[in-house]
């Protein structure tokens, strides 16, 4: 349990072992997608918001909730063990800010012990101080970086010094954790629209690749809908079209952009609908254990703290969410939804990017 044939969970992995594990996961992911397409299997990738608590003040965030209660580490450990028994192969851990949890090392160790390929999305504020205790359990970090200029990134995130923490964390991981994958996530919005080339140059200097995600709007999370952001952050349709075309061109020139070309094509000629297969792959679980129905976010499907995961997965609403998503939902702008859907469709360029990430290029 907790081993892949590449590495034990009980010691710091080498760069070669990390590459082996990434290749193992990439093969397993493609195999699982292929089998699910043929057999109609259930989701197999967790998206687990382990806390709503966060030290940042990002204006676009719909998930921060410093008053919310979180599952205990023991409850999460039992949930991950059940996820393993139900065939889950990976776990995307996020928040809030997941590294704010004092017990995050135990949570991530439980994820790895359950055989889950573990990715952690963090603002990097606490990463340097917690890296040694969590790195053996983590397969990839996704770090948020929204402007090449420190003062503008810090102003958007609401905390002075946040830009420097990201850069310092990237340098520290490169130096002390060879082979540990770092992916940068940049939210494309009005405040950084004129600095995308500078951001890509910063990625290059840092030795990282990343995703450019166009800002979401009018989405409900945590029981509330934020419809005030468009005037402050959102791009106009023309700005969105030009940004997508420009980023597609930069990608073709060799910029370290991980989005699929199809992602940018979705917006470059006027936003066009796509078929969402995200619920076929991911099961979204909130900090209190509630399981998200992305077609009706105000009505959870169940709660992993009181319901057996097997029973939740067998409920008709899971099948209904999967069918509804593919039939009519294409509201999301982010690459995780669109490129996950393309992965489900076995889109060759997306699979090629997966292979390059697995190899470490």
PyMOL commands that set and color helices and strands:
alter all, ss='L'
color gray80, all
select helices_A, chain A and resi 15-39+73-85+98-100+104-113+127-137+150-157+162-176+190-206+237-252+261-268+278-281+309-313+316-328+335-344+348-359
alter helices_A, ss='H'
color red, helices_A
select strands_A, chain A and resi 45-51+90-95+117-122+140-144+181-188+209-214+220-221+224-225+282-285+290-291+302-303
alter strands_A, ss='S'
color yellow, strands_A
deselect
rebuild
show_as cartoon
